[in-house]
Amino acid sequence: MGRYAGTRLGRQELDGELIEDRTDAMWSRSVIEQGRVTSAPPLQRIVVAVDPPATSGKRADSCGIVAAGITGEGALYVLADDTLAQAVPSAWAARAIALWRRLEADALVVEVNQGGEMVRAVIAQADHEVPVVPVRAHRGKWLRAEPIATLYEQGRVKHVGVFAALEDEMCDFAPTGLSSGRSPDRLDALVWALTSLTHGARGQPRVRSF
């Protein structure tokens, strides 16, 4: 049973949860399942993407924190989802930096539409040595996600393990730009991570110990 924990099969067959694909969603669970692996090969570049909320508190959006990497051949691997809910800036910055350190990532990719200078300052206050790549959204969530969904359809993106909450957002992501009626914060971070790896400046990869 452990092998299927968190997967569509496990949640549906073992836990009795009925899971159906949304007909107008950008992703299907079958596509994600086909790209699931247990480990990643050596990666040329790793980033941790952060989609900060505009506010904090019980009704605030979560801070999306997703890590991904790319091989020299261009294969993409989703490595972690450390998204944090109802967090003050210092808390989500610490969470993102901890993941950056754990994975020995090359940079934090941070959306700066919501208080760009504040976002940079919060991260610098936590650790001024962390390389920050600021990104700014000029298009809606649906349009930004379309090229990434195409990469999944082409089989270029693999999930290392199961990210049930992230995958639920992906498979309920509607043309409205919402997932289950809420901002898809995990998905936003995923899109920024994979977009940065495929279209961003590569630079020199960090020397990792693993």
Secondary structure by P-SEA (a helix, b strand, c coil): ccccccccccccccccbbbbccccccccaaaaaaacccccccccbbbbbbbcccccccccccbbbbbbccccccccccccccccccccaaaaaaaaaaaaaaaccccccccccccaaaaaaaaaaacccbbbbbbbbcccccccaaaaaaaaaaccbbbcccaaaaaaaaaacccccccccccaaaaaaaaaaaaaaacccccccccccc
